[in-house]
Amino acid sequence: MTAPIQDLRDAIALLQQHDNQYLETDHPVDPNAELAGVYRHIGAGGTVKRPTRIGPAMMFNNIKGYPHSRILVGMHASRQRPRCCWAAKPRSWPLKWVRQ
């Protein structure tokens, strides 16, 4: 059994152990003009128009105009990611969250 998730760093470390759940880039990205477009291309799709692909959570490590800042997108873009972090079975994860 894995250790419980205590913070975002723990959750990211857990996602890194699962295929196709986490992607990281050091390529410079403009948060106003590029970031959403890059993530949409990777597989985010959006929340309005369905069906969309479910892409990985993605960490942008090099944000233009914001030195020493990072942006994480898509952490909760699928039901599988929170379920993975809570180590819950598909039908029980909402109940596990409510009981905590």
C-alpha positions as a Markdown table, in Angstrom:
| # | Residue | x | y | z |
|---|---|---|---|---|
| 1 | Met | 0.0 | 0.0 | 0.0 |
| 2 | Thr | 1.3 | 3.5 | -0.9 |
| 3 | Ala | 1.7 | 6.3 | 1.6 |
| 4 | Pro | -1.3 | 8.6 | 1.8 |
| 5 | Ile | -1.2 | 11.8 | -0.3 |
| 6 | Gln | -0.4 | 14.7 | 2.0 |
| 7 | Asp | 0.0 | 17.5 | -0.6 |
| 8 | Leu | 0.2 | 18.4 | -4.3 |
| 9 | Arg | 3.9 | 17.2 | -4.5 |
| 10 | Asp | 2.8 | 13.7 | -3.2 |
| 11 | Ala | 0.0 | 13.6 | -5.8 |
| 12 | Ile | 2.3 | 14.6 | -8.6 |
| 13 | Ala | 4.9 | 12.0 | -7.6 |
| 14 | Leu | 2.2 | 9.3 | -7.6 |
| 15 | Leu | 0.9 | 10.4 | -11.1 |
| 16 | Gln | 4.5 | 10.2 | -12.4 |
| 17 | Gln | 4.5 | 6.5 | -11.6 |
| 18 | His | 1.4 | 5.9 | -13.9 |
| 19 | Asp | 1.7 | 5.8 | -17.7 |
| 20 | Asn | 0.0 | 8.6 | -19.6 |
| 21 | Gln | -1.1 | 10.5 | -16.4 |
| 22 | Tyr | 1.6 | 13.2 | -16.2 |
| 23 | Leu | 3.6 | 15.2 | -18.6 |
| 24 | Glu | 6.2 | 17.9 | -17.9 |
| 25 | Thr | 7.9 | 20.5 | -20.1 |
| 26 | Asp | 10.7 | 23.0 | -19.7 |
| 27 | His | 9.9 | 24.7 | -23.0 |
| 28 | Pro | 9.1 | 28.4 | -22.5 |
| 29 | Val | 5.4 | 29.1 | -22.7 |
| 30 | Asp | 3.4 | 32.3 | -22.6 |
| 31 | Pro | 0.6 | 32.0 | -20.1 |
| 32 | Asn | -1.7 | 34.5 | -21.9 |
| 33 | Ala | -1.3 | 33.2 | -25.5 |
| 34 | Glu | 0.1 | 29.7 | -25.6 |
| 35 | Leu | -0.5 | 27.7 | -22.4 |
| 36 | Ala | -4.2 | 26.8 | -23.0 |
| 37 | Gly | -3.6 | 26.0 | -26.7 |
| 38 | Val | -0.7 | 23.7 | -25.9 |
| 39 | Tyr | -2.7 | 21.8 | -23.3 |
| 40 | Arg | -5.6 | 21.5 | -25.6 |
| 41 | His | -3.4 | 20.1 | -28.3 |
| 42 | Ile | -2.0 | 17.5 | -25.8 |
| 43 | Gly | -5.4 | 16.2 | -25.0 |
| 44 | Ala | -7.4 | 18.4 | -22.7 |
| 45 | Gly | -10.1 | 19.1 | -25.2 |
| 46 | Gly | -12.2 | 21.3 | -23.0 |
| 47 | Thr | -15.2 | 21.0 | -20.7 |
| 48 | Val | -18.0 | 22.2 | -23.1 |
| 49 | Lys | -17.8 | 20.4 | -26.4 |
| 50 | Arg | -18.0 | 16.6 | -26.1 |
| 51 | Pro | -16.6 | 14.1 | -26.8 |
| 52 | Thr | -13.1 | 15.2 | -26.0 |
| 53 | Arg | -9.9 | 13.4 | -25.3 |
| 54 | Ile | -8.6 | 13.1 | -21.8 |
| 55 | Gly | -5.0 | 14.1 | -21.7 |
| 56 | Pro | -2.4 | 13.9 | -19.0 |
| 57 | Ala | -1.9 | 16.4 | -16.2 |
| 58 | Met | 0.8 | 18.7 | -17.4 |
| 59 | Met | 3.4 | 20.8 | -15.6 |
| 60 | Phe | 4.8 | 23.9 | -17.4 |
| 61 | Asn | 8.1 | 24.7 | -15.7 |
| 62 | Asn | 9.1 | 27.8 | -17.7 |
| 63 | Ile | 6.5 | 30.5 | -17.8 |
| 64 | Lys | 7.4 | 33.6 | -19.8 |
| 65 | Gly | 7.4 | 36.7 | -17.6 |
| 66 | Tyr | 7.1 | 34.7 | -14.4 |
| 67 | Pro | 10.6 | 33.5 | -13.3 |
| 68 | His | 10.7 | 30.7 | -10.8 |
| 69 | Ser | 7.0 | 29.9 | -11.4 |
| 70 | Arg | 5.3 | 26.8 | -12.6 |
| 71 | Ile | 1.8 | 26.0 | -13.7 |
| 72 | Leu | 0.0 | 22.7 | -13.4 |
| 73 | Val | -3.1 | 22.0 | -15.5 |
| 74 | Gly | -5.4 | 19.1 | -15.8 |
| 75 | Met | -4.8 | 17.6 | -12.4 |
| 76 | His | -8.6 | 16.9 | -12.1 |
| 77 | Ala | -9.4 | 16.5 | -15.8 |
| 78 | Ser | -10.3 | 12.9 | -15.5 |
| 79 | Arg | -12.0 | 10.7 | -12.9 |
| 80 | Gln | -9.0 | 8.4 | -12.9 |
| 81 | Arg | -6.5 | 10.9 | -11.5 |
| 82 | Pro | -8.3 | 11.6 | -8.2 |
| 83 | Arg | -9.2 | 7.9 | -7.9 |
| 84 | Cys | -5.5 | 7.1 | -8.4 |
| 85 | Cys | -4.4 | 9.6 | -5.7 |
| 86 | Trp | -7.0 | 8.2 | -3.2 |
| 87 | Ala | -6.3 | 4.6 | -4.1 |
| 88 | Ala | -10.0 | 3.9 | -4.4 |
| 89 | Lys | -12.0 | 1.5 | -6.5 |
| 90 | Pro | -14.0 | 3.1 | -9.3 |
| 91 | Arg | -17.4 | 2.9 | -7.6 |
| 92 | Ser | -16.2 | 3.8 | -4.1 |
| 93 | Trp | -14.1 | 6.9 | -4.7 |
| 94 | Pro | -16.9 | 9.5 | -4.0 |
| 95 | Leu | -17.8 | 7.7 | -0.8 |
| 96 | Lys | -14.2 | 7.5 | 0.3 |
| 97 | Trp | -13.8 | 11.3 | -0.2 |
| 98 | Val | -17.0 | 12.1 | 1.7 |
| 99 | Arg | -16.0 | 9.9 | 4.7 |
| 100 | Gln | -12.6 | 11.6 | 5.1 |
